[in-house]
Structures are given as C-alpha cells and as structure tokens.
Amino acid sequence: MSTRRRAREIVLQLLYEADINDPRDVDEAMKFIRSRLQGRKALTVFAHKLLIGTLENREAIDQQLSKLATNWTLPRMAVTDRNVLRLGAYEILFGDTPGRVAVNEAIVLAKRYGDKNSPRFVNGVLDRLYKDREQKSR
C-alpha cells in the first residue's frame, strides 16, 4: 500500500468520526495521525493538511458535491461514501494532488471501506467534479 494511501485512510477515519461526533481537537487528531503513521514526518504533514483542509472547506465542498450527486442529498449518503467524496473533492478543488490521482485514490478508499456500489458512485461524482474543474480552468 502506498504510504500516502495509508495517510488518506487515517484521515478518512477522522473525517468519519467528525461527521458523526464532535471532531477531536487538533492536538488529539495530530496524536492519532502521528501514532498511525509511526511518526513519519512528511506523511504526518500530508495527513494533517488533508484533514484540516477538508474540515475547513467542508461547506464549500458539500455545496459542490450536492450539485453533482444527482438524486442524492448528502444526509442520505452512507457516512463512508460522503467522507470519501469530501476527501477526494478537497484534493481536487484545493489540494496539490493531480485530479485523476485524487479520483483514483478515492475509488480505492470506496472499494475498501464502502459497499459494492460505493466505487461506482464515488467515481461518478468525483469524475464530474474533476471534469467541471478542468473545463473552468481552460
């Protein structure tokens, strides 16, 4: 497993937790990330950036996802799918990760943590987001 993929998995866990409970404070989240990534500094920084960026931009991300998830509202989505989408959307809209890589990594997370329909659903929504983003940047 790629090390960045592992960082994304850890961030997904924290996003899931923050979605159904009050989010951890930043120090506690960092302790969790550091312990799971065994103190690897570059990966810890990457994971922290993903977590904080996704949480800080959640409202804007949710607006974009709501427009693109036809026939689905965010509250109706499975918690895992919703947070995989948020993480992937953050990387596409605000992150340094190439859009195609962000989509592919989100699909891998959906395959691992979602149900049998999750990968197709995540791919459909994030692919539309990626294509819209690309079209607007031309």
N, CA, C and O atoms as a MOPAC input file, in Angstrom:
PM7 MOZYME 1SCF
protein

 N      0.84800 1    -1.17800 1     0.00000 1
 C      0.00000 1     0.00000 1     0.00000 1
 C      0.89200 1     1.23800 1     0.00000 1
 O      1.88200 1     1.31300 1     0.72800 1
 N      0.51600 1     2.20200 1    -0.83200 1
 C      1.30900 1     3.42600 1    -0.86200 1
 C      1.17700 1     4.12900 1     0.48500 1
 O      0.15300 1     4.02200 1     1.15900 1
 N      2.20100 1     4.82800 1     0.85200 1
 C      2.19200 1     5.48700 1     2.14900 1
 C      1.19500 1     6.64700 1     2.18500 1
 O      0.57400 1     6.90700 1     3.21500 1
 N      1.04800 1     7.33700 1     1.06000 1
 C      0.04300 1     8.40600 1     1.02000 1
 C     -1.36400 1     7.82400 1     1.11100 1
 O     -2.25900 1     8.43900 1     1.69000 1
 N     -1.55400 1     6.64900 1     0.54500 1
 C     -2.85600 1     5.99100 1     0.65600 1
 C     -3.16300 1     5.69500 1     2.12100 1
 O     -4.29500 1     5.87000 1     2.57200 1
 N     -2.16300 1     5.25100 1     2.85100 1
 C     -2.35600 1     4.98600 1     4.27900 1
 C     -2.72700 1     6.27500 1     5.01200 1
 O     -3.58900 1     6.26300 1     5.89100 1
 N     -2.08500 1     7.37300 1     4.65800 1
 C     -2.41200 1     8.66700 1     5.26200 1
 C     -3.86700 1     9.03700 1     4.97100 1
 O     -4.57400 1     9.53900 1     5.84500 1
 N     -4.30900 1     8.78500 1     3.73700 1
 C     -5.70200 1     9.08000 1     3.38000 1
 C     -6.67000 1     8.22500 1     4.19700 1
 O     -7.72300 1     8.70700 1     4.61400 1
 N     -6.32400 1     6.97700 1     4.42300 1
 C     -7.18300 1     6.09900 1     5.22600 1
 C     -7.34800 1     6.64000 1     6.64300 1
 O     -8.44300 1     6.62100 1     7.20400 1
 N     -6.26700 1     7.11300 1     7.19900 1
 C     -6.30600 1     7.65400 1     8.56600 1
 C     -7.15300 1     8.92700 1     8.60000 1
 O     -7.94300 1     9.12900 1     9.52200 1
 N     -6.98300 1     9.77400 1     7.60000 1
 C     -7.78600 1    10.99400 1     7.51900 1
 C     -9.26400 1    10.63800 1     7.34800 1
 O    -10.12800 1    11.27400 1     7.95200 1
 N     -9.55600 1     9.63300 1     6.53500 1
 C    -10.94300 1     9.19000 1     6.35900 1
 C    -11.53800 1     8.76600 1     7.70400 1
 O    -12.69000 1     9.08900 1     7.99700 1
 N    -10.78400 1     8.06600 1     8.50100 1
 C    -11.26900 1     7.66000 1     9.82300 1
 C    -11.63300 1     8.87600 1    10.66700 1
 O    -12.66800 1     8.89100 1    11.33300 1
 N    -10.77800 1     9.89100 1    10.63500 1
 C    -11.03600 1    11.10600 1    11.42200 1
 C    -12.20700 1    11.90100 1    10.86500 1
 O    -12.97900 1    12.48100 1    11.62900 1
 N    -12.35000 1    11.93500 1     9.54200 1
 C    -13.49400 1    12.62200 1     8.93100 1
 C    -14.79800 1    11.91100 1     9.27800 1
 O    -15.80900 1    12.55000 1     9.57200 1
 N    -14.76100 1    10.59400 1     9.23800 1
 C    -15.93400 1     9.79700 1     9.61200 1
 C    -16.33300 1    10.11400 1    11.05200 1
 O    -17.49900 1    10.37300 1    11.34900 1
 N    -15.34700 1    10.08700 1    11.93100 1
 C    -15.59300 1    10.37300 1    13.34000 1
 C    -16.17200 1    11.78300 1    13.52000 1
 O    -17.12200 1    11.97500 1    14.27900 1
 N    -15.59900 1    12.76000 1    12.82100 1
 C    -16.05700 1    14.14700 1    12.94400 1
 C    -17.46400 1    14.32600 1    12.38100 1
 O    -18.18700 1    15.23600 1    12.78600 1
 N    -17.84700 1    13.46300 1    11.45200 1
 C    -19.17100 1    13.55400 1    10.83600 1
 C    -20.26900 1    13.06000 1    11.77700 1
 O    -21.38900 1    13.57000 1    11.74700 1
 N    -19.95500 1    12.08200 1    12.60100 1
 C    -20.99300 1    11.52300 1    13.47000 1
 C    -20.86200 1    11.96500 1    14.92800 1
 O    -21.78800 1    11.77900 1    15.71800 1
 N    -19.73100 1    12.54200 1    15.28300 1
 C    -19.48700 1    13.04200 1    16.64800 1
 C    -18.89400 1    14.44500 1    16.55000 1
 O    -18.67600 1    14.97000 1    15.45800 1
 N    -18.64400 1    15.02900 1    17.69700 1
 C    -17.88200 1    16.27800 1    17.68700 1
 C    -16.45300 1    15.93600 1    17.26000 1
 O    -15.89600 1    14.93300 1    17.70500 1
 N    -15.85800 1    16.76900 1    16.39500 1
 C    -14.47800 1    16.46200 1    15.97300 1
 C    -13.50300 1    16.56200 1    17.14100 1
 O    -13.72700 1    17.30400 1    18.09800 1
 N    -12.41800 1    15.79900 1    17.04100 1
 C    -11.35200 1    15.88500 1    18.04000 1
 C    -10.70200 1    17.25400 1    17.94500 1
 O    -10.75700 1    17.90700 1    16.90300 1
 N    -10.09300 1    17.68000 1    19.03100 1
 C     -9.32700 1    18.91300 1    18.89700 1
 C     -8.07400 1    18.60500 1    18.06900 1
 O     -7.69800 1    17.44500 1    17.90500 1
 N     -7.45000 1    19.63200 1    17.56200 1
 C     -6.34400 1    19.48100 1    16.61800 1
 C     -5.19400 1    18.68000 1    17.22100 1
 O     -4.60400 1    17.83700 1    16.54500 1
 N     -4.87500 1    18.93600 1    18.48000 1
 C     -3.77200 1    18.21200 1    19.11600 1
 C     -4.05300 1    16.71400 1    19.20000 1
 O     -3.17100 1    15.89700 1    18.93500 1
 N     -5.27600 1    16.35800 1    19.56500 1
 C     -5.63900 1    14.94100 1    19.65500 1
 C     -5.63000 1    14.28200 1    18.27200 1
 O     -5.19700 1    13.13900 1    18.12700 1
 N     -6.10700 1    15.00500 1    17.26700 1
 C     -6.08200 1    14.47100 1    15.90300 1
 C     -4.64300 1    14.24400 1    15.44300 1
 O     -4.33700 1    13.23500 1    14.80800 1
 N     -3.77100 1    15.18400 1    15.76800 1
 C     -2.35700 1    15.03200 1    15.38100 1
 C     -1.70900 1    13.84900 1    16.09200 1
 O     -0.91000 1    13.13000 1    15.49300 1
 N     -2.04300 1    13.64300 1    17.34800 1
 C     -1.51600 1    12.47500 1    18.06400 1
 C     -1.95900 1    11.19100 1    17.38800 1
 O     -1.17000 1    10.26100 1    17.21700 1
 N     -3.22400 1    11.14800 1    17.00700 1
 C     -3.76700 1     9.97200 1    16.32700 1
 C     -3.03800 1     9.74100 1    15.00300 1
 O     -2.62800 1     8.62000 1    14.70100 1
 N     -2.88200 1    10.79800 1    14.22300 1
 C     -2.19600 1    10.68800 1    12.92500 1
 C     -0.75900 1    10.22700 1    13.12300 1
 O     -0.30500 1     9.29800 1    12.45500 1
 N     -0.04100 1    10.87200 1    14.03900 1
 C      1.36300 1    10.50400 1    14.28500 1
 C      1.49900 1     9.04700 1    14.71900 1
 O      2.39800 1     8.33600 1    14.27200 1
 N      0.60400 1     8.61700 1    15.58800 1
 C      0.70900 1     7.23100 1    16.07200 1
 C      0.42500 1     6.23700 1    14.94900 1
 O      1.08200 1     5.19900 1    14.87100 1
 N     -0.52600 1     6.53000 1    14.09200 1
 C     -0.87300 1     5.61700 1    12.99800 1
 C      0.17700 1     5.62200 1    11.88800 1
 O      0.38800 1     4.61200 1    11.21600 1
 N      0.82900 1     6.76400 1    11.70300 1
 C      1.85600 1     6.85700 1    10.65000 1
 C      3.25400 1     6.64200 1    11.21900 1
 O      4.25100 1     6.87400 1    10.53500 1
 N      3.32100 1     6.20500 1    12.45600 1
 C      4.57800 1     5.85800 1    13.12000 1
 C      5.60500 1     6.98600 1    13.05400 1
 O      6.79900 1     6.75300 1    12.86600 1
 N      5.11100 1     8.20900 1    13.21500 1
 C      5.98900 1     9.36100 1    13.30600 1
 C      6.63400 1     9.82200 1    12.01800 1
 O      7.49500 1    10.70100 1    12.05000 1
 N      6.24500 1     9.25700 1    10.87900 1
 C      6.83700 1     9.70400 1     9.60300 1
 C      6.39300 1    11.13400 1     9.31800 1
 O      5.22000 1    11.39600 1     9.05200 1
 N      7.34200 1    12.04100 1     9.37800 1
 C      7.05200 1    13.47700 1     9.35600 1
 C      6.33800 1    13.93500 1     8.08400 1
 O      5.31400 1    14.61400 1     8.16800 1
 N      6.85500 1    13.57900 1     6.91900 1
 C      6.25500 1    14.04500 1     5.66100 1
 C      4.81700 1    13.54100 1     5.52000 1
 O      3.93600 1    14.27800 1     5.07800 1
 N      4.59000 1    12.30600 1     5.89100 1
 C      3.22400 1    11.75900 1     5.80200 1
 C      2.30500 1    12.37900 1     6.84100 1
 O      1.12400 1    12.60200 1     6.57700 1
 N      2.83600 1    12.65200 1     8.00400 1
 C      2.04600 1    13.29600 1     9.04800 1
 C      1.61900 1    14.68900 1     8.59900 1
 O      0.47100 1    15.08200 1     8.80600 1
 N      2.52100 1    15.42800 1     7.99600 1
 C      2.20200 1    16.76800 1     7.47700 1
 C      1.14600 1    16.65900 1     6.37800 1
 O      0.19300 1    17.43800 1     6.35100 1
 N      1.31400 1    15.68600 1     5.46700 1
 C      0.34500 1    15.46800 1     4.38900 1
 C     -1.04100 1    15.15700 1     4.96100 1
 O     -2.03400 1    15.75000 1     4.54200 1
 N     -1.10700 1    14.23000 1     5.91400 1
 C     -2.38600 1    13.84500 1     6.50500 1
 C     -3.02500 1    15.01500 1     7.24600 1
 O     -4.23100 1    15.23900 1     7.14500 1
 N     -2.22000 1    15.74900 1     7.98000 1
 C     -2.74300 1    16.90900 1     8.71600 1
 C     -3.33100 1    17.93800 1     7.74900 1
 O     -4.40800 1    18.48300 1     7.99100 1
 N     -2.62500 1    18.19500 1     6.66700 1
 C     -3.11000 1    19.14400 1     5.66500 1
 C     -4.43500 1    18.67100 1     5.06700 1
 O     -5.35200 1    19.47400 1     4.89100 1
 N     -4.54800 1    17.37800 1     4.75400 1
 C     -5.79900 1    16.83700 1     4.21200 1
 C     -6.94300 1    16.98600 1     5.20900 1
 O     -8.03800 1    17.41500 1     4.84500 1
 N     -6.68900 1    16.63500 1     6.45500 1
 C     -7.73700 1    16.69100 1     7.46500 1
 C     -8.20900 1    18.11800 1     7.70400 1
 O     -9.40200 1    18.41100 1     7.62200 1
 N     -7.26600 1    18.99800 1     7.99800 1
 C     -7.63200 1    20.38400 1     8.30200 1
 C     -8.26400 1    21.04900 1     7.07900 1
 O     -9.26500 1    21.75600 1     7.20200 1
 N     -7.68600 1    20.82500 1     5.91100 1
 C     -8.23500 1    21.41800 1     4.69000 1
 C     -9.64400 1    20.94800 1     4.39600 1
 O    -10.49900 1    21.74800 1     4.01600 1
 N     -9.89500 1    19.66100 1     4.56700 1
 C    -11.23000 1    19.13000 1     4.31100 1
 C    -12.23100 1    19.68300 1     5.31500 1
 O    -13.33600 1    20.07100 1     4.93700 1
 N    -11.86000 1    19.72200 1     6.57800 1
 C    -12.77200 1    20.24700 1     7.59700 1
 C    -13.03600 1    21.74200 1     7.40900 1
 O    -14.17500 1    22.19100 1     7.53200 1
 N    -11.99100 1    22.50800 1     7.11400 1
 C    -12.15800 1    23.95700 1     6.94800 1
 C    -12.97300 1    24.30800 1     5.70500 1
 O    -13.67500 1    25.31900 1     5.69000 1
 N    -12.88600 1    23.49100 1     4.67800 1
 C    -13.58400 1    23.76400 1     3.42300 1
 C    -14.82800 1    22.90300 1     3.24000 1
 O    -15.37300 1    22.81700 1     2.14000 1
 N    -15.26900 1    22.27500 1     4.30800 1
 C    -16.37400 1    21.31400 1     4.20000 1
 C    -17.64000 1    21.91600 1     3.61600 1
 O    -18.31900 1    21.26400 1     2.82300 1
 N    -17.96800 1    23.12500 1     3.98400 1
 C    -19.19500 1    23.74500 1     3.47800 1
 C    -19.12300 1    23.94100 1     1.96300 1
 O    -20.07300 1    23.61600 1     1.25200 1
 N    -18.00900 1    24.46600 1     1.47100 1
 C    -17.83700 1    24.66800 1     0.02400 1
 C    -17.79600 1    23.32800 1    -0.71400 1
 O    -18.35000 1    23.19200 1    -1.80500 1
 N    -17.13800 1    22.35000 1    -0.11100 1
 C    -17.06600 1    21.01300 1    -0.71400 1
 C    -18.46400 1    20.40300 1    -0.78500 1
 O    -18.85700 1    19.85600 1    -1.81500 1
 N    -19.20800 1    20.50100 1     0.31000 1
 C    -20.55700 1    19.93800 1     0.34000 1
 C    -21.46800 1    20.59600 1    -0.69500 1
 O    -22.30700 1    19.92400 1    -1.29600 1
 N    -21.31200 1    21.88900 1    -0.90500 1
 C    -22.11000 1    22.57200 1    -1.93200 1
 C    -21.81100 1    21.99300 1    -3.30900 1
 O    -22.72700 1    21.73300 1    -4.08900 1
 N    -20.54800 1    21.79600 1    -3.60500 1
 C    -20.15900 1    21.23000 1    -4.89900 1
 C    -20.68700 1    19.79600 1    -5.04700 1
 O    -21.22900 1    19.43100 1    -6.09000 1
 N    -20.52600 1    19.00900 1    -4.01500 1
 C    -20.98500 1    17.61600 1    -4.07400 1
 C    -22.49700 1    17.53600 1    -4.21200 1
 O    -23.00800 1    16.67500 1    -4.93000 1
 N    -23.21400 1    18.41400 1    -3.54000 1
 C    -24.67600 1    18.41500 1    -3.62900 1
 C    -25.15100 1    18.69500 1    -5.04800 1
 O    -26.15500 1    18.13600 1    -5.49100 1
 N    -24.44400 1    19.54600 1    -5.74900 1
 C    -24.81200 1    19.84700 1    -7.14000 1
 C    -24.58200 1    18.65400 1    -8.05500 1
 O    -25.32500 1    18.44800 1    -9.01500 1
 N    -23.55400 1    17.87000 1    -7.75800 1
 C    -23.13500 1    16.80800 1    -8.67100 1
 C    -23.71000 1    15.43600 1    -8.34300 1
 O    -23.76400 1    14.57000 1    -9.21700 1
 N    -24.13100 1    15.22400 1    -7.13300 1
 C    -24.66900 1    13.91500 1    -6.73200 1
 C    -26.16300 1    13.88200 1    -7.06200 1
 O    -27.01000 1    14.07000 1    -6.18800 1
 N    -26.46100 1    13.64300 1    -8.31200 1
 C    -27.85300 1    13.66200 1    -8.75900 1
 C    -28.66900 1    12.61200 1    -8.01400 1
 O    -28.25000 1    11.46700 1    -7.84100 1
 N    -29.84000 1    13.04300 1    -7.58300 1
 C    -30.78600 1    12.19900 1    -6.85300 1
 C    -30.30900 1    11.78500 1    -5.46300 1
 O    -30.89600 1    10.89100 1    -4.85400 1
 N    -29.26000 1    12.41700 1    -4.95800 1
 C    -28.75800 1    12.10900 1    -3.62500 1
 C    -28.51600 1    13.40000 1    -2.86200 1
 O    -27.91800 1    14.33900 1    -3.38700 1
 N    -28.97400 1    13.44100 1    -1.64200 1
 C    -28.59500 1    14.53500 1    -0.75400 1
 C    -27.47300 1    14.00600 1     0.12600 1
 O    -27.36000 1    12.79900 1     0.33600 1
 N    -26.65800 1    14.89400 1     0.63100 1
 C    -25.54900 1    14.46000 1     1.48300 1
 C    -26.01300 1    13.65500 1     2.70300 1
 O    -25.39700 1    12.63800 1     3.02300 1
 N    -27.07600 1    14.07800 1     3.39200 1
 C    -27.50600 1    13.28300 1     4.55800 1
 C    -27.97500 1    11.86800 1     4.19600 1
 O    -27.90600 1    10.96600 1     5.03100 1
 N    -28.44900 1    11.66700 1     2.96800 1
 C    -28.90600 1    10.33100 1     2.55000 1
 C    -27.75800 1     9.39200 1     2.20500 1
 O    -27.93800 1     8.17500 1     2.19900 1
 N    -26.59000 1     9.94000 1     1.92100 1
 C    -25.44200 1     9.10600 1     1.55200 1
 C    -24.92300 1     8.35800 1     2.77100 1
 O    -25.06500 1     8.80600 1     3.90800 1
 N    -24.32100 1     7.21300 1     2.50300 1
 C    -23.64200 1     6.49300 1     3.57500 1
 C    -22.51800 1     7.38700 1     4.11500 1
 O    -21.88000 1     8.11600 1     3.35500 1
 N    -22.28700 1     7.32700 1     5.40800 1
 C    -21.28300 1     8.18700 1     6.03900 1
 C    -19.91700 1     7.96900 1     5.38700 1
 O    -19.18900 1     8.93200 1     5.14400 1
 N    -19.56800 1     6.74000 1     5.10900 1
 C    -18.27700 1     6.45000 1     4.47700 1
 C    -18.18900 1     7.09200 1     3.10400 1
 O    -17.20500 1     7.76300 1     2.79300 1
 N    -19.21700 1     6.89000 1     2.27600 1
 C    -19.19900 1     7.46600 1     0.92700 1
 C    -19.10200 1     8.98800 1     0.97900 1
 O    -18.34100 1     9.59700 1     0.22700 1
 N    -19.87300 1     9.58800 1     1.86400 1
 C    -19.88400 1    11.04700 1     1.98200 1
 C    -18.49400 1    11.57900 1     2.32300 1
 O    -18.07200 1    12.60300 1     1.78500 1
 N    -17.79200 1    10.89700 1     3.20200 1
 C    -16.48000 1    11.37800 1     3.61600 1
 C    -15.37700 1    11.02900 1     2.63700 1
 O    -14.39500 1    11.76400 1     2.53200 1
 N    -15.51600 1     9.93000 1     1.92300 1
 C    -14.59200 1     9.65100 1     0.81400 1
 C    -14.75100 1    10.74200 1    -0.24000 1
 O    -13.76000 1    11.24100 1    -0.77200 1
 N    -15.99100 1    11.11200 1    -0.54000 1
 C    -16.23700 1    12.18400 1    -1.51100 1
 C    -15.65900 1    13.51300 1    -1.03300 1
 O    -15.05500 1    14.24400 1    -1.81700 1
 N    -15.83700 1    13.82200 1     0.22600 1
 C    -15.29800 1    15.07900 1     0.75400 1
 C    -13.77900 1    15.12000 1     0.64300 1
 O    -13.20400 1    16.13200 1     0.24100 1
 N    -13.14200 1    14.02300 1     0.99800 1
 C    -11.68500 1    13.96600 1     0.92800 1
 C    -11.20500 1    14.09500 1    -0.51300 1
 O    -10.29100 1    14.86900 1    -0.79700 1
 N    -11.81600 1    13.34200 1    -1.41900 1
 C    -11.44600 1    13.43200 1    -2.83500 1
 C    -11.71500 1    14.81300 1    -3.40900 1
 O    -10.90700 1    15.34800 1    -4.16700 1
 N    -12.85400 1    15.38500 1    -3.04500 1
 C    -13.19500 1    16.72200 1    -3.53900 1
 C    -12.21300 1    17.76100 1    -3.01800 1
 O    -11.82600 1    18.67100 1    -3.75100 1
 N    -11.80800 1    17.63400 1    -1.76100 1
 C    -10.81100 1    18.56700 1    -1.23900 1
 C     -9.53200 1    18.50100 1    -2.07100 1
 O     -8.96400 1    19.53100 1    -2.43600 1
 N     -9.08700 1    17.28700 1    -2.36500 1
 C     -7.84700 1    17.15100 1    -3.13700 1
 C     -8.00200 1    17.73100 1    -4.54300 1
 O     -7.06800 1    18.33700 1    -5.06800 1
 N     -9.15900 1    17.55300 1    -5.14700 1
 C     -9.38700 1    18.08600 1    -6.49400 1
 C     -9.47700 1    19.61100 1    -6.46800 1
 O     -8.85700 1    20.28700 1    -7.29000 1
 N    -10.23800 1    20.14500 1    -5.53500 1
 C    -10.51700 1    21.58000 1    -5.51500 1
 C     -9.41800 1    22.42500 1    -4.86500 1
 O     -9.14800 1    23.54200 1    -5.30700 1
 N     -8.79300 1    21.90000 1    -3.83000 1
 C     -7.88600 1    22.72900 1    -3.03700 1
 C     -6.48000 1    22.15400 1    -2.87100 1
 O     -5.56400 1    22.87200 1    -2.46900 1
 N     -6.30300 1    20.88900 1    -3.17200 1
 C     -5.03800 1    20.22900 1    -2.88400 1
 C     -4.03900 1    20.28900 1    -4.01800 1
 O     -4.30700 1    20.84300 1    -5.08400 1
 N     -2.87600 1    19.70300 1    -3.76000 1
 C     -1.79900 1    19.65500 1    -4.74000 1
 C     -1.81000 1    18.36500 1    -5.55500 1
 O     -1.03900 1    18.21900 1    -6.50400 1
 N     -2.67100 1    17.44700 1    -5.19100 1
 C     -2.73800 1    16.15200 1    -5.86300 1
 C     -3.36500 1    16.32700 1    -7.24000 1
 O     -4.38800 1    17.00100 1    -7.36300 1
 N     -2.77200 1    15.73300 1    -8.28500 1
 C     -3.41700 1    15.79000 1    -9.61000 1
 C     -4.83100 1    15.20900 1    -9.52700 1
 O     -5.06800 1    14.23100 1    -8.81800 1
 N     -5.75300 1    15.81400 1   -10.24800 1
 C     -7.16000 1    15.43000 1   -10.17800 1
 C     -7.42200 1    13.96300 1   -10.42800 1
 O     -8.18100 1    13.33700 1    -9.68800 1
 N     -6.81700 1    13.40800 1   -11.44500 1
 C     -7.01500 1    11.98100 1   -11.76300 1
 C     -6.53800 1    11.09400 1   -10.61600 1
 O     -7.16900 1    10.08600 1   -10.30000 1
 N     -5.43300 1    11.47000 1   -10.00100 1
 C     -4.91400 1    10.69900 1    -8.87000 1
 C     -5.89800 1    10.77600 1    -7.70200 1
 O     -6.16500 1     9.76900 1    -7.04700 1
 N     -6.43100 1    11.96200 1    -7.44300 1
 C     -7.39600 1    12.13200 1    -6.35600 1
 C     -8.63000 1    11.26200 1    -6.57900 1
 O     -9.12700 1    10.63000 1    -5.64600 1
 N     -9.12200 1    11.23100 1    -7.81100 1
 C    -10.28900 1    10.39500 1    -8.13500 1
 C     -9.94900 1     8.92500 1    -7.91000 1
 O    -10.71200 1     8.20400 1    -7.26800 1
 N     -8.81900 1     8.48200 1    -8.43200 1
 C     -8.42500 1     7.07400 1    -8.29000 1
 C     -8.23100 1     6.67400 1    -6.83300 1
 O     -8.64900 1     5.59200 1    -6.42100 1
 N     -7.60500 1     7.53800 1    -6.06100 1
 C     -7.39300 1     7.22200 1    -4.64700 1
 C     -8.72800 1     7.14600 1    -3.90100 1
 O     -8.89800 1     6.30200 1    -3.02200 1
 N     -9.66300 1     8.01200 1    -4.24100 1
 C    -10.98600 1     7.97000 1    -3.60800 1
 C    -11.71100 1     6.67000 1    -3.96700 1
 O    -12.40000 1     6.09100 1    -3.12700 1
 N    -11.55900 1     6.21600 1    -5.19700 1
 C    -12.18800 1     4.95700 1    -5.61000 1
 C    -11.61000 1     3.79400 1    -4.80400 1
 O    -12.34500 1     2.90300 1    -4.37700 1
 N    -10.30200 1     3.80700 1    -4.60000 1
 C     -9.66600 1     2.75000 1    -3.80600 1
 C    -10.22100 1     2.75700 1    -2.37700 1
 O    -10.51100 1     1.69700 1    -1.82200 1
 N    -10.36700 1     3.92900 1    -1.78900 1
 C    -10.94000 1     4.01800 1    -0.44200 1
 C    -12.38000 1     3.51200 1    -0.42800 1
 O    -12.79000 1     2.81100 1     0.49700 1
 N    -13.14400 1     3.87200 1    -1.45700 1
 C    -14.53700 1     3.42200 1    -1.54000 1
 C    -14.61000 1     1.90100 1    -1.67900 1
 O    -15.48800 1     1.27300 1    -1.08800 1
 N    -13.71200 1     1.30800 1    -2.44300 1
 C    -13.69000 1    -0.15700 1    -2.58300 1
 C    -13.39000 1    -0.82300 1    -1.24800 1
 O    -13.97400 1    -1.84900 1    -0.90000 1
 N    -12.47900 1    -0.22500 1    -0.52100 1
 C    -12.04300 1    -0.84200 1     0.73700 1
 C    -13.03700 1    -0.64100 1     1.87600 1
 O    -13.23900 1    -1.54600 1     2.68600 1
 N    -13.65700 1     0.53200 1     1.94700 1
 C    -14.48200 1     0.85900 1     3.10900 1
 C    -15.97600 1     0.98600 1     2.82000 1
 O    -16.78000 1     0.97800 1     3.75300 1
 N    -16.36100 1     1.10100 1     1.56500 1
 C    -17.77300 1     1.25000 1     1.23300 1
 C    -18.42500 1    -0.07500 1     0.90400 1
 O    -17.85700 1    -1.13800 1     1.15700 1
 N    -19.61400 1    -0.01100 1     0.34100 1
 C    -20.27600 1    -1.23600 1    -0.09300 1
 C    -19.97100 1    -1.48700 1    -1.57100 1
 O    -19.14200 1    -0.79300 1    -2.15900 1
 N    -20.62700 1    -2.46200 1    -2.16300 1
 C    -20.28200 1    -2.84400 1    -3.53600 1
 C    -20.58100 1    -1.74200 1    -4.55400 1
 O    -19.96700 1    -1.71500 1    -5.62000 1
 N    -21.50700 1    -0.83700 1    -4.25100 1
 C    -21.85600 1     0.24200 1    -5.17800 1
 C    -21.04700 1     1.52000 1    -4.95400 1
 O    -21.07800 1     2.42900 1    -5.78400 1
 N    -20.34200 1     1.58700 1    -3.86000 1
 C    -19.61300 1     2.80500 1    -3.49600 1
 C    -18.57900 1     3.24400 1    -4.53900 1
 O    -18.53700 1     4.42600 1    -4.88000 1
 N    -17.74900 1     2.34100 1    -5.05300 1
 C    -16.72700 1     2.80000 1    -6.00900 1
 C    -17.32500 1     3.47200 1    -7.24700 1
 O    -16.82100 1     4.49500 1    -7.70900 1
 N    -18.39000 1     2.89700 1    -7.77300 1
 C    -19.02300 1     3.47900 1    -8.96200 1
 C    -19.63600 1     4.84000 1    -8.64000 1
 O    -19.52100 1     5.78100 1    -9.42600 1
 N    -20.28700 1     4.94000 1    -7.48300 1
 C    -20.89800 1     6.19300 1    -7.06400 1
 C    -19.83700 1     7.28100 1    -6.86700 1
 O    -19.98400 1     8.39400 1    -7.37200 1
 N    -18.78400 1     6.96000 1    -6.14000 1
 C    -17.69400 1     7.91100 1    -5.88000 1
 C    -17.03700 1     8.33100 1    -7.19100 1
 O    -16.76500 1     9.51200 1    -7.40200 1
 N    -16.78900 1     7.37700 1    -8.05600 1
 C    -16.18900 1     7.68400 1    -9.35100 1
 C    -17.06900 1     8.64400 1   -10.14600 1
 O    -16.56900 1     9.61500 1   -10.71200 1
 N    -18.36500 1     8.38400 1   -10.19300 1
 C    -19.27300 1     9.23600 1   -10.96200 1
 C    -19.27900 1    10.67500 1   -10.47900 1
 O    -19.19800 1    11.60300 1   -11.28300 1
 N    -19.37400 1    10.86300 1    -9.17500 1
 C    -19.44700 1    12.21700 1    -8.61000 1
 C    -18.11300 1    12.94000 1    -8.76200 1
 O    -18.07600 1    14.07900 1    -9.23000 1
 N    -17.02000 1    12.29100 1    -8.37300 1
 C    -15.71900 1    12.96600 1    -8.42100 1
 C    -15.23000 1    13.17200 1    -9.85300 1
 O    -14.53900 1    14.15100 1   -10.13400 1
 N    -15.57400 1    12.27400 1   -10.74700 1
 C    -15.19100 1    12.46500 1   -12.14300 1
 C    -15.87800 1    13.70600 1   -12.70900 1
 O    -15.25900 1    14.48800 1   -13.43200 1
 N    -17.15600 1    13.88500 1   -12.37900 1
 C    -17.86300 1    15.10700 1   -12.81500 1
 C    -17.22700 1    16.35600 1   -12.21100 1
 O    -17.06600 1    17.36800 1   -12.89400 1
 N    -16.87100 1    16.28400 1   -10.94300 1
 C    -16.21800 1    17.42000 1   -10.29200 1
 C    -14.88900 1    17.73600 1   -10.96300 1
 O    -14.58500 1    18.89400 1   -11.25000 1
 N    -14.10600 1    16.70100 1   -11.20900 1
 C    -12.80400 1    16.88100 1   -11.86100 1
 C    -12.97100 1    17.49000 1   -13.25800 1
 O    -12.25500 1    18.42700 1   -13.61300 1
 N    -13.89800 1    16.97200 1   -14.04000 1
 C    -14.10900 1    17.48400 1   -15.40100 1
 C    -14.61900 1    18.92100 1   -15.37600 1
 O    -14.19300 1    19.74200 1   -16.18800 1
 N    -15.52800 1    19.23200 1   -14.45200 1
 C    -16.00600 1    20.61400 1   -14.31000 1
 C    -14.86400 1    21.54100 1   -13.95600 1
 O    -14.75400 1    22.64100 1   -14.49800 1
 N    -14.02200 1    21.09900 1   -13.05400 1
 C    -12.85300 1    21.90900 1   -12.62700 1
 C    -11.90400 1    22.14000 1   -13.78500 1
 O    -11.41800 1    23.25300 1   -13.98600 1
 N    -11.64100 1    21.09300 1   -14.54400 1
 C    -10.74900 1    21.20000 1   -15.70400 1
 C    -11.32600 1    22.15500 1   -16.75500 1
 O    -10.60600 1    22.97300 1   -17.32600 1
 N    -12.61400 1    22.03900 1   -16.99500 1
 C    -13.26500 1    22.86800 1   -18.00600 1
 C    -13.22900 1    24.35100 1   -17.60100 1
 O    -13.01300 1    25.22200 1   -18.44300 1
 N    -13.43700 1    24.62300 1   -16.33200 1
 C    -13.41700 1    26.00700 1   -15.85900 1
 C    -12.01500 1    26.61500 1   -15.86200 1
 O    -11.86800 1    27.83300 1   -15.96100 1
 N    -10.99800 1    25.78400 1   -15.75400 1
 C     -9.62200 1    26.30800 1   -15.72000 1
 C     -9.04800 1    26.55900 1   -17.11800 1
 O     -7.93600 1    27.06900 1   -17.25000 1
 N     -9.78100 1    26.21400 1   -18.12400 1
 C     -9.28600 1    26.46100 1   -19.50200 1
 C     -9.53700 1    27.84700 1   -19.95600 1
 O     -9.18300 1    28.20300 1   -21.08000 1

